[in-house]
Amino acid sequence: MDFSDLNKQIFEKKSEVDRTILRTKSPDRLVRTRARDENEARVLDELCIKRWKKAEEEGKIKYLSKRVWYYELD
């Protein structure tokens, strides 16, 4: 089989395959099955802390009591 013949066959079946994939795809969000590695978790924690501190500085977080907060979303 020639490479150009292979490309031709792929191109001919592409729309059919795309339709099949879209038809059988689950509408629900996929659940994460792989655990985050240590470095990834650390970086995400740092990003969340920075975002929280920035929201505090901008006055978007109001502490209503020790355990209750109001976070103003954009």
N, C-alpha and C positions, 0 to 999 in steps of 0.2 A: 504494500500500500504506500502510496506517495503522500507526503506531508500535505500537499494541496488538496488531495482527495479527503484526507482526514478533516481538514479545516472546512471543506465543503459540507461534509456529513454533520459536523458539529453545528455549523451555521443553519442547516436545514432543520435540525431538531431543537434548536435553542429556544424558540418561542413555546414549543410544546412542553419542554422541560421546565421553563420558567413558570408556565401556568400551573403545572403539577406541583411545583414547590410552593407556590403561593396558595394553592388550594389546600394542601396538606399541612401548612404551617399553623402552629398553634397561636391563637390570638393572645394567650396569656404571656406574661413576662417570664423569661427563663430564670430559674432559681440558680444561684451561684453554687456550684458543687465543689469547687477548688478553694481550699483555705488560702487566705492572704499570707504572703510571706512576711517575715518580720520587718523588713525594710519598707514594704508597701504600706503596712499598717501604721508604722511610725510616721511616714510622710503624710498619710491621710489624717492622722491625729493632729499633726502640726498645722495642716491646712484648716482643719475645723477650729482649732484654738485661735488662729489668726483671724478667721472670719467672725468668730464670736467676739473677740476683743474689738475688732473694727465696728461691729454692730453696737457694742457698748459705747464706744467713743462717739458714734453718730446719734446716740439716743434712741436707737430702735428697740432696745431691751429695757423693760420696766420691771423692777423687782417688786411684786405685789406683797409677797411675804417671803419667809425663808425658803419655802419649797414651791412657790408659785411665781411664775414669770409671765410677762407678756412680751412676745417677740413680734414686732411690726414687720410684716413681709411686704416686699415691693410689688 
